Structures are given as structure tokens and as C-alpha cells.
Amino acid sequence: MNRIKEFLAVRRMSQTDLAHQLGKSFNTVNLYAANKVQPPIPVLYQIADILKVDVRELLLPNNVTSQS
């Protein structure tokens, strides 16, 4: 589980903006933000850099259930 959607809101960045900066499609980023697909570790680091957060802040522990 990740907190990409949460940090996008904090940074007032759209999924489209993130997709452009990553060089990925909107659909791919949407899957990441919706926690339907987890990004590969290198991509997760890219996302953390773009969102200006520590990569560990993007991840939720396994024992935390989704509030969505």
C-alpha cells in the first residue's frame, strides 16, 4: 500500500502532472495512486523525489488497512 494519492493532494499536484514528470501514462499513475498496482522500487524513488518526500513516507506498513 502507498500514500501517493495523499501526497499528490498535499502538493496540489494532479496525477496527470506526475505522469508527465515520470514519463508514464496517466492510466499507470492512476493505478499507482489507487493502490491497484504498486510501482517498481526505482519508480517509487522517482515519485518520492518529485513529491519531495522521503520514500518511506510513501509506504504504509503491511498491517495498516486502507481507509479508501
PyMOL Python script that loads the backbone (N, CA, C, O; Angstrom):
from pymol import cmd

cmd.read_pdbstr("""\
ATOM      1  N   MET A   1       0.839  -1.183   0.000  1.00  0.00           N
ATOM      2  CA  MET A   1       0.000   0.000   0.000  1.00  0.00           C
ATOM      3  C   MET A   1       0.885   1.248   0.000  1.00  0.00           C
ATOM      4  O   MET A   1       1.950   1.278   0.617  1.00  0.00           O
ATOM      5  N   ASN A   2       0.412   2.273  -0.709  1.00  0.00           N
ATOM      6  CA  ASN A   2       1.175   3.515  -0.757  1.00  0.00           C
ATOM      7  C   ASN A   2       0.276   4.717  -0.496  1.00  0.00           C
ATOM      8  O   ASN A   2      -0.951   4.612  -0.472  1.00  0.00           O
ATOM      9  N   ARG A   3       0.919   5.849  -0.303  1.00  0.00           N
ATOM     10  CA  ARG A   3       0.221   7.089   0.007  1.00  0.00           C
ATOM     11  C   ARG A   3       0.417   8.127  -1.095  1.00  0.00           C
ATOM     12  O   ARG A   3       0.411   9.328  -0.824  1.00  0.00           O
ATOM     13  N   ILE A   4       0.588   7.676  -2.319  1.00  0.00           N
ATOM     14  CA  ILE A   4       0.843   8.588  -3.432  1.00  0.00           C
ATOM     15  C   ILE A   4      -0.301   9.581  -3.584  1.00  0.00           C
ATOM     16  O   ILE A   4      -0.066  10.783  -3.709  1.00  0.00           O
ATOM     17  N   LYS A   5      -1.525   9.094  -3.575  1.00  0.00           N
ATOM     18  CA  LYS A   5      -2.683   9.972  -3.748  1.00  0.00           C
ATOM     19  C   LYS A   5      -2.722  11.057  -2.673  1.00  0.00           C
ATOM     20  O   LYS A   5      -3.013  12.218  -2.961  1.00  0.00           O
ATOM     21  N   GLU A   6      -2.430  10.675  -1.450  1.00  0.00           N
ATOM     22  CA  GLU A   6      -2.416  11.613  -0.328  1.00  0.00           C
ATOM     23  C   GLU A   6      -1.375  12.718  -0.539  1.00  0.00           C
ATOM     24  O   GLU A   6      -1.664  13.895  -0.323  1.00  0.00           O
ATOM     25  N   PHE A   7      -0.173  12.339  -0.960  1.00  0.00           N
ATOM     26  CA  PHE A   7       0.878  13.331  -1.151  1.00  0.00           C
ATOM     27  C   PHE A   7       0.648  14.171  -2.402  1.00  0.00           C
ATOM     28  O   PHE A   7       1.080  15.322  -2.450  1.00  0.00           O
ATOM     29  N   LEU A   8      -0.016  13.629  -3.407  1.00  0.00           N
ATOM     30  CA  LEU A   8      -0.387  14.443  -4.560  1.00  0.00           C
ATOM     31  C   LEU A   8      -1.301  15.584  -4.108  1.00  0.00           C
ATOM     32  O   LEU A   8      -1.141  16.724  -4.543  1.00  0.00           O
ATOM     33  N   ALA A   9      -2.255  15.270  -3.237  1.00  0.00           N
ATOM     34  CA  ALA A   9      -3.175  16.292  -2.731  1.00  0.00           C
ATOM     35  C   ALA A   9      -2.422  17.339  -1.910  1.00  0.00           C
ATOM     36  O   ALA A   9      -2.668  18.537  -2.047  1.00  0.00           O
ATOM     37  N   VAL A  10      -1.509  16.883  -1.060  1.00  0.00           N
ATOM     38  CA  VAL A  10      -0.725  17.803  -0.233  1.00  0.00           C
ATOM     39  C   VAL A  10       0.080  18.762  -1.115  1.00  0.00           C
ATOM     40  O   VAL A  10       0.168  19.955  -0.824  1.00  0.00           O
ATOM     41  N   ARG A  11       0.657  18.243  -2.173  1.00  0.00           N
ATOM     42  CA  ARG A  11       1.495  19.049  -3.067  1.00  0.00           C
ATOM     43  C   ARG A  11       0.662  19.778  -4.130  1.00  0.00           C
ATOM     44  O   ARG A  11       1.204  20.518  -4.951  1.00  0.00           O
ATOM     45  N   ARG A  12      -0.650  19.563  -4.108  1.00  0.00           N
ATOM     46  CA  ARG A  12      -1.553  20.166  -5.098  1.00  0.00           C
ATOM     47  C   ARG A  12      -1.083  19.863  -6.519  1.00  0.00           C
ATOM     48  O   ARG A  12      -1.017  20.732  -7.388  1.00  0.00           O
ATOM     49  N   MET A  13      -0.765  18.591  -6.704  1.00  0.00           N
ATOM     50  CA  MET A  13      -0.298  18.115  -8.000  1.00  0.00           C
ATOM     51  C   MET A  13      -1.300  17.093  -8.509  1.00  0.00           C
ATOM     52  O   MET A  13      -1.817  16.283  -7.739  1.00  0.00           O
ATOM     53  N   SER A  14      -1.569  17.129  -9.786  1.00  0.00           N
ATOM     54  CA  SER A  14      -2.506  16.162 -10.366  1.00  0.00           C
ATOM     55  C   SER A  14      -1.775  14.887 -10.763  1.00  0.00           C
ATOM     56  O   SER A  14      -0.551  14.864 -10.890  1.00  0.00           O
ATOM     57  N   GLN A  15      -2.541  13.848 -10.951  1.00  0.00           N
ATOM     58  CA  GLN A  15      -1.966  12.600 -11.439  1.00  0.00           C
ATOM     59  C   GLN A  15      -1.389  12.803 -12.836  1.00  0.00           C
ATOM     60  O   GLN A  15      -0.393  12.176 -13.197  1.00  0.00           O
ATOM     61  N   THR A  16      -2.007  13.671 -13.613  1.00  0.00           N
ATOM     62  CA  THR A  16      -1.505  13.982 -14.955  1.00  0.00           C
ATOM     63  C   THR A  16      -0.133  14.633 -14.868  1.00  0.00           C
ATOM     64  O   THR A  16       0.770  14.289 -15.631  1.00  0.00           O
ATOM     65  N   ASP A  17       0.029  15.585 -13.928  1.00  0.00           N
ATOM     66  CA  ASP A  17       1.333  16.229 -13.735  1.00  0.00           C
ATOM     67  C   ASP A  17       2.395  15.200 -13.375  1.00  0.00           C
ATOM     68  O   ASP A  17       3.495  15.205 -13.926  1.00  0.00           O
ATOM     69  N   LEU A  18       2.049  14.317 -12.441  1.00  0.00           N
ATOM     70  CA  LEU A  18       3.001  13.284 -12.029  1.00  0.00           C
ATOM     71  C   LEU A  18       3.338  12.366 -13.195  1.00  0.00           C
ATOM     72  O   LEU A  18       4.497  12.002 -13.391  1.00  0.00           O
ATOM     73  N   ALA A  19       2.339  11.998 -13.956  1.00  0.00           N
ATOM     74  CA  ALA A  19       2.562  11.119 -15.116  1.00  0.00           C
ATOM     75  C   ALA A  19       3.551  11.757 -16.095  1.00  0.00           C
ATOM     76  O   ALA A  19       4.460  11.089 -16.588  1.00  0.00           O
ATOM     77  N   HIS A  20       3.369  13.050 -16.374  1.00  0.00           N
ATOM     78  CA  HIS A  20       4.281  13.745 -17.297  1.00  0.00           C
ATOM     79  C   HIS A  20       5.701  13.757 -16.760  1.00  0.00           C
ATOM     80  O   HIS A  20       6.652  13.509 -17.502  1.00  0.00           O
ATOM     81  N   GLN A  21       5.848  14.045 -15.472  1.00  0.00           N
ATOM     82  CA  GLN A  21       7.191  14.111 -14.893  1.00  0.00           C
ATOM     83  C   GLN A  21       7.872  12.746 -14.838  1.00  0.00           C
ATOM     84  O   GLN A  21       9.095  12.646 -14.932  1.00  0.00           O
ATOM     85  N   LEU A  22       7.065  11.698 -14.685  1.00  0.00           N
ATOM     86  CA  LEU A  22       7.623  10.341 -14.653  1.00  0.00           C
ATOM     87  C   LEU A  22       7.859   9.772 -16.044  1.00  0.00           C
ATOM     88  O   LEU A  22       8.631   8.827 -16.207  1.00  0.00           O
ATOM     89  N   GLY A  23       7.197  10.343 -17.048  1.00  0.00           N
ATOM     90  CA  GLY A  23       7.252   9.774 -18.390  1.00  0.00           C
ATOM     91  C   GLY A  23       6.394   8.517 -18.500  1.00  0.00           C
ATOM     92  O   GLY A  23       6.687   7.608 -19.276  1.00  0.00           O
ATOM     93  N   LYS A  24       5.326   8.491 -17.700  1.00  0.00           N
ATOM     94  CA  LYS A  24       4.393   7.348 -17.687  1.00  0.00           C
ATOM     95  C   LYS A  24       3.035   7.830 -18.157  1.00  0.00           C
ATOM     96  O   LYS A  24       2.791   9.035 -18.222  1.00  0.00           O
ATOM     97  N   SER A  25       2.151   6.902 -18.484  1.00  0.00           N
ATOM     98  CA  SER A  25       0.794   7.271 -18.878  1.00  0.00           C
ATOM     99  C   SER A  25      -0.028   7.652 -17.648  1.00  0.00           C
ATOM    100  O   SER A  25       0.278   7.246 -16.528  1.00  0.00           O
ATOM    101  N   PHE A  26      -1.076   8.440 -17.882  1.00  0.00           N
ATOM    102  CA  PHE A  26      -1.995   8.770 -16.800  1.00  0.00           C
ATOM    103  C   PHE A  26      -2.560   7.494 -16.192  1.00  0.00           C
ATOM    104  O   PHE A  26      -2.677   7.389 -14.971  1.00  0.00           O
ATOM    105  N   ASN A  27      -2.909   6.531 -17.024  1.00  0.00           N
ATOM    106  CA  ASN A  27      -3.512   5.289 -16.525  1.00  0.00           C
ATOM    107  C   ASN A  27      -2.581   4.550 -15.569  1.00  0.00           C
ATOM    108  O   ASN A  27      -3.032   4.000 -14.564  1.00  0.00           O
ATOM    109  N   THR A  28      -1.303   4.535 -15.872  1.00  0.00           N
ATOM    110  CA  THR A  28      -0.331   3.875 -14.984  1.00  0.00           C
ATOM    111  C   THR A  28      -0.279   4.580 -13.642  1.00  0.00           C
ATOM    112  O   THR A  28      -0.342   3.932 -12.597  1.00  0.00           O
ATOM    113  N   VAL A  29      -0.166   5.900 -13.661  1.00  0.00           N
ATOM    114  CA  VAL A  29      -0.105   6.669 -12.410  1.00  0.00           C
ATOM    115  C   VAL A  29      -1.404   6.524 -11.637  1.00  0.00           C
ATOM    116  O   VAL A  29      -1.388   6.447 -10.408  1.00  0.00           O
ATOM    117  N   ASN A  30      -2.528   6.485 -12.339  1.00  0.00           N
ATOM    118  CA  ASN A  30      -3.813   6.294 -11.674  1.00  0.00           C
ATOM    119  C   ASN A  30      -3.862   4.954 -10.951  1.00  0.00           C
ATOM    120  O   ASN A  30      -4.394   4.873  -9.843  1.00  0.00           O
ATOM    121  N   LEU A  31      -3.325   3.918 -11.547  1.00  0.00           N
ATOM    122  CA  LEU A  31      -3.270   2.607 -10.895  1.00  0.00           C
ATOM    123  C   LEU A  31      -2.394   2.649  -9.651  1.00  0.00           C
ATOM    124  O   LEU A  31      -2.720   2.034  -8.636  1.00  0.00           O
ATOM    125  N   TYR A  32      -1.278   3.377  -9.730  1.00  0.00           N
ATOM    126  CA  TYR A  32      -0.412   3.536  -8.555  1.00  0.00           C
ATOM    127  C   TYR A  32      -1.152   4.275  -7.442  1.00  0.00           C
ATOM    128  O   TYR A  32      -1.154   3.833  -6.293  1.00  0.00           O
ATOM    129  N   ALA A  33      -1.781   5.404  -7.787  1.00  0.00           N
ATOM    130  CA  ALA A  33      -2.450   6.246  -6.788  1.00  0.00           C
ATOM    131  C   ALA A  33      -3.650   5.540  -6.162  1.00  0.00           C
ATOM    132  O   ALA A  33      -3.981   5.790  -5.003  1.00  0.00           O
ATOM    133  N   ALA A  34      -4.294   4.670  -6.915  1.00  0.00           N
ATOM    134  CA  ALA A  34      -5.457   3.935  -6.413  1.00  0.00           C
ATOM    135  C   ALA A  34      -5.063   2.647  -5.686  1.00  0.00           C
ATOM    136  O   ALA A  34      -5.923   1.898  -5.223  1.00  0.00           O
ATOM    137  N   ASN A  35      -3.768   2.401  -5.593  1.00  0.00           N
ATOM    138  CA  ASN A  35      -3.254   1.186  -4.945  1.00  0.00           C
ATOM    139  C   ASN A  35      -3.722  -0.099  -5.615  1.00  0.00           C
ATOM    140  O   ASN A  35      -3.856  -1.136  -4.965  1.00  0.00           O
ATOM    141  N   LYS A  36      -3.968  -0.022  -6.914  1.00  0.00           N
ATOM    142  CA  LYS A  36      -4.330  -1.234  -7.660  1.00  0.00           C
ATOM    143  C   LYS A  36      -3.085  -1.935  -8.174  1.00  0.00           C
ATOM    144  O   LYS A  36      -3.071  -3.152  -8.358  1.00  0.00           O
ATOM    145  N   VAL A  37      -2.029  -1.140  -8.404  1.00  0.00           N
ATOM    146  CA  VAL A  37      -0.727  -1.646  -8.831  1.00  0.00           C
ATOM    147  C   VAL A  37       0.310  -0.867  -8.037  1.00  0.00           C
ATOM    148  O   VAL A  37       0.199   0.350  -7.886  1.00  0.00           O
ATOM    149  N   GLN A  38       1.316  -1.565  -7.532  1.00  0.00           N
ATOM    150  CA  GLN A  38       2.380  -0.883  -6.802  1.00  0.00           C
ATOM    151  C   GLN A  38       3.525  -0.578  -7.772  1.00  0.00           C
ATOM    152  O   GLN A  38       3.929  -1.432  -8.561  1.00  0.00           O
ATOM    153  N   PRO A  39       4.039   0.650  -7.700  1.00  0.00           N
ATOM    154  CA  PRO A  39       5.133   0.995  -8.608  1.00  0.00           C
ATOM    155  C   PRO A  39       6.403   0.225  -8.268  1.00  0.00           C
ATOM    156  O   PRO A  39       6.644  -0.100  -7.106  1.00  0.00           O
ATOM    157  N   PRO A  40       7.209  -0.065  -9.278  1.00  0.00           N
ATOM    158  CA  PRO A  40       8.516  -0.677  -9.008  1.00  0.00           C
ATOM    159  C   PRO A  40       9.334   0.248  -8.102  1.00  0.00           C
ATOM    160  O   PRO A  40       9.129   1.462  -8.102  1.00  0.00           O
ATOM    161  N   ILE A  41      10.241  -0.319  -7.348  1.00  0.00           N
ATOM    162  CA  ILE A  41      11.032   0.452  -6.392  1.00  0.00           C
ATOM    163  C   ILE A  41      11.722   1.659  -7.045  1.00  0.00           C
ATOM    164  O   ILE A  41      11.654   2.752  -6.482  1.00  0.00           O
ATOM    165  N   PRO A  42      12.379   1.517  -8.198  1.00  0.00           N
ATOM    166  CA  PRO A  42      13.010   2.703  -8.797  1.00  0.00           C
ATOM    167  C   PRO A  42      12.000   3.814  -9.116  1.00  0.00           C
ATOM    168  O   PRO A  42      12.313   4.997  -8.977  1.00  0.00           O
ATOM    169  N   VAL A  43      10.814   3.439  -9.536  1.00  0.00           N
ATOM    170  CA  VAL A  43       9.768   4.425  -9.841  1.00  0.00           C
ATOM    171  C   VAL A  43       9.265   5.067  -8.547  1.00  0.00           C
ATOM    172  O   VAL A  43       8.979   6.264  -8.514  1.00  0.00           O
ATOM    173  N   LEU A  44       9.160   4.281  -7.499  1.00  0.00           N
ATOM    174  CA  LEU A  44       8.747   4.816  -6.206  1.00  0.00           C
ATOM    175  C   LEU A  44       9.735   5.894  -5.738  1.00  0.00           C
ATOM    176  O   LEU A  44       9.326   6.921  -5.196  1.00  0.00           O
ATOM    177  N   TYR A  45      11.017   5.658  -5.947  1.00  0.00           N
ATOM    178  CA  TYR A  45      12.025   6.670  -5.604  1.00  0.00           C
ATOM    179  C   TYR A  45      11.860   7.925  -6.461  1.00  0.00           C
ATOM    180  O   TYR A  45      12.010   9.038  -5.958  1.00  0.00           O
ATOM    181  N   GLN A  46      11.556   7.757  -7.737  1.00  0.00           N
ATOM    182  CA  GLN A  46      11.309   8.911  -8.609  1.00  0.00           C
ATOM    183  C   GLN A  46      10.112   9.711  -8.107  1.00  0.00           C
ATOM    184  O   GLN A  46      10.152  10.940  -8.050  1.00  0.00           O
ATOM    185  N   ILE A  47       9.049   9.001  -7.744  1.00  0.00           N
ATOM    186  CA  ILE A  47       7.843   9.663  -7.241  1.00  0.00           C
ATOM    187  C   ILE A  47       8.171  10.433  -5.964  1.00  0.00           C
ATOM    188  O   ILE A  47       7.746  11.577  -5.797  1.00  0.00           O
ATOM    189  N   ALA A  48       8.914   9.815  -5.079  1.00  0.00           N
ATOM    190  CA  ALA A  48       9.298  10.483  -3.834  1.00  0.00           C
ATOM    191  C   ALA A  48      10.091  11.755  -4.127  1.00  0.00           C
ATOM    192  O   ALA A  48       9.863  12.782  -3.487  1.00  0.00           O
ATOM    193  N   ASP A  49      11.013  11.704  -5.076  1.00  0.00           N
ATOM    194  CA  ASP A  49      11.788  12.896  -5.447  1.00  0.00           C
ATOM    195  C   ASP A  49      10.873  13.989  -5.989  1.00  0.00           C
ATOM    196  O   ASP A  49      11.000  15.153  -5.609  1.00  0.00           O
ATOM    197  N   ILE A  50       9.964  13.622  -6.863  1.00  0.00           N
ATOM    198  CA  ILE A  50       9.043  14.592  -7.463  1.00  0.00           C
ATOM    199  C   ILE A  50       8.148  15.228  -6.396  1.00  0.00           C
ATOM    200  O   ILE A  50       7.899  16.433  -6.416  1.00  0.00           O
ATOM    201  N   LEU A  51       7.667  14.393  -5.461  1.00  0.00           N
ATOM    202  CA  LEU A  51       6.770  14.891  -4.418  1.00  0.00           C
ATOM    203  C   LEU A  51       7.526  15.481  -3.226  1.00  0.00           C
ATOM    204  O   LEU A  51       6.916  15.982  -2.281  1.00  0.00           O
ATOM    205  N   LYS A  52       8.856  15.416  -3.280  1.00  0.00           N
ATOM    206  CA  LYS A  52       9.717  15.974  -2.226  1.00  0.00           C
ATOM    207  C   LYS A  52       9.404  15.381  -0.844  1.00  0.00           C
ATOM    208  O   LYS A  52       9.234  16.096   0.143  1.00  0.00           O
ATOM    209  N   VAL A  53       9.336  14.048  -0.820  1.00  0.00           N
ATOM    210  CA  VAL A  53       9.129  13.321   0.439  1.00  0.00           C
ATOM    211  C   VAL A  53      10.137  12.175   0.505  1.00  0.00           C
ATOM    212  O   VAL A  53      10.656  11.726  -0.517  1.00  0.00           O
ATOM    213  N   ASP A  54      10.399  11.721   1.704  1.00  0.00           N
ATOM    214  CA  ASP A  54      11.220  10.533   1.886  1.00  0.00           C
ATOM    215  C   ASP A  54      10.427   9.348   1.349  1.00  0.00           C
ATOM    216  O   ASP A  54       9.227   9.237   1.602  1.00  0.00           O
ATOM    217  N   VAL A  55      11.077   8.481   0.624  1.00  0.00           N
ATOM    218  CA  VAL A  55      10.385   7.342   0.010  1.00  0.00           C
ATOM    219  C   VAL A  55       9.629   6.527   1.056  1.00  0.00           C
ATOM    220  O   VAL A  55       8.581   5.956   0.751  1.00  0.00           O
ATOM    221  N   ARG A  56      10.141   6.463   2.274  1.00  0.00           N
ATOM    222  CA  ARG A  56       9.482   5.694   3.337  1.00  0.00           C
ATOM    223  C   ARG A  56       8.131   6.288   3.716  1.00  0.00           C
ATOM    224  O   ARG A  56       7.250   5.575   4.195  1.00  0.00           O
ATOM    225  N   GLU A  57       7.966   7.596   3.503  1.00  0.00           N
ATOM    226  CA  GLU A  57       6.679   8.230   3.812  1.00  0.00           C
ATOM    227  C   GLU A  57       5.586   7.822   2.828  1.00  0.00           C
ATOM    228  O   GLU A  57       4.398   7.928   3.134  1.00  0.00           O
ATOM    229  N   LEU A  58       5.985   7.361   1.662  1.00  0.00           N
ATOM    230  CA  LEU A  58       5.007   6.937   0.657  1.00  0.00           C
ATOM    231  C   LEU A  58       4.429   5.553   0.944  1.00  0.00           C
ATOM    232  O   LEU A  58       3.401   5.175   0.383  1.00  0.00           O
ATOM    233  N   LEU A  59       5.085   4.812   1.806  1.00  0.00           N
ATOM    234  CA  LEU A  59       4.684   3.428   2.052  1.00  0.00           C
ATOM    235  C   LEU A  59       3.925   3.289   3.361  1.00  0.00           C
ATOM    236  O   LEU A  59       4.246   3.948   4.350  1.00  0.00           O
ATOM    237  N   LEU A  60       2.923   2.432   3.360  1.00  0.00           N
ATOM    238  CA  LEU A  60       2.188   2.084   4.570  1.00  0.00           C
ATOM    239  C   LEU A  60       2.648   0.712   5.027  1.00  0.00           C
ATOM    240  O   LEU A  60       2.903  -0.156   4.192  1.00  0.00           O
ATOM    241  N   PRO A  61       2.762   0.491   6.335  1.00  0.00           N
ATOM    242  CA  PRO A  61       3.111  -0.852   6.824  1.00  0.00           C
ATOM    243  C   PRO A  61       2.068  -1.876   6.379  1.00  0.00           C
ATOM    244  O   PRO A  61       0.917  -1.525   6.120  1.00  0.00           O
ATOM    245  N   ASN A  62       2.469  -3.117   6.294  1.00  0.00           N
ATOM    246  CA  ASN A  62       1.561  -4.194   5.875  1.00  0.00           C
ATOM    247  C   ASN A  62       0.340  -4.349   6.752  1.00  0.00           C
ATOM    248  O   ASN A  62      -0.707  -4.787   6.276  1.00  0.00           O
ATOM    249  N   ASN A  63       0.448  -3.999   8.031  1.00  0.00           N
ATOM    250  CA  ASN A  63      -0.667  -4.238   8.953  1.00  0.00           C
ATOM    251  C   ASN A  63      -1.684  -3.080   8.977  1.00  0.00           C
ATOM    252  O   ASN A  63      -2.628  -3.122   9.765  1.00  0.00           O
ATOM    253  N   VAL A  64      -1.513  -2.062   8.139  1.00  0.00           N
ATOM    254  CA  VAL A  64      -2.449  -0.947   8.069  1.00  0.00           C
ATOM    255  C   VAL A  64      -3.431  -1.201   6.929  1.00  0.00           C
ATOM    256  O   VAL A  64      -3.023  -1.461   5.797  1.00  0.00           O
ATOM    257  N   THR A  65      -4.713  -1.126   7.228  1.00  0.00           N
ATOM    258  CA  THR A  65      -5.717  -1.342   6.197  1.00  0.00           C
ATOM    259  C   THR A  65      -6.064  -0.028   5.521  1.00  0.00           C
ATOM    260  O   THR A  65      -5.904   1.043   6.107  1.00  0.00           O
ATOM    261  N   SER A  66      -6.532  -0.111   4.308  1.00  0.00           N
ATOM    262  CA  SER A  66      -6.876   1.062   3.510  1.00  0.00           C
ATOM    263  C   SER A  66      -8.118   1.737   4.076  1.00  0.00           C
ATOM    264  O   SER A  66      -9.069   1.067   4.480  1.00  0.00           O
ATOM    265  N   GLN A  67      -8.105   3.052   4.101  1.00  0.00           N
ATOM    266  CA  GLN A  67      -9.237   3.839   4.561  1.00  0.00           C
ATOM    267  C   GLN A  67     -10.112   4.264   3.374  1.00  0.00           C
ATOM    268  O   GLN A  67     -11.153   4.890   3.575  1.00  0.00           O
ATOM    269  N   SER A  68      -9.708   3.937   2.151  1.00  0.00           N
ATOM    270  CA  SER A  68     -10.421   4.383   0.961  1.00  0.00           C
ATOM    271  C   SER A  68     -11.683   3.627   0.729  1.00  0.00           C
ATOM    272  O   SER A  68     -12.392   3.893  -0.241  1.00  0.00           O
TER     273      SER A  68
END
""", "prot")
cmd.dss("prot")
cmd.show_as("cartoon", "prot")
cmd.util.cbc("prot")
cmd.orient("prot")
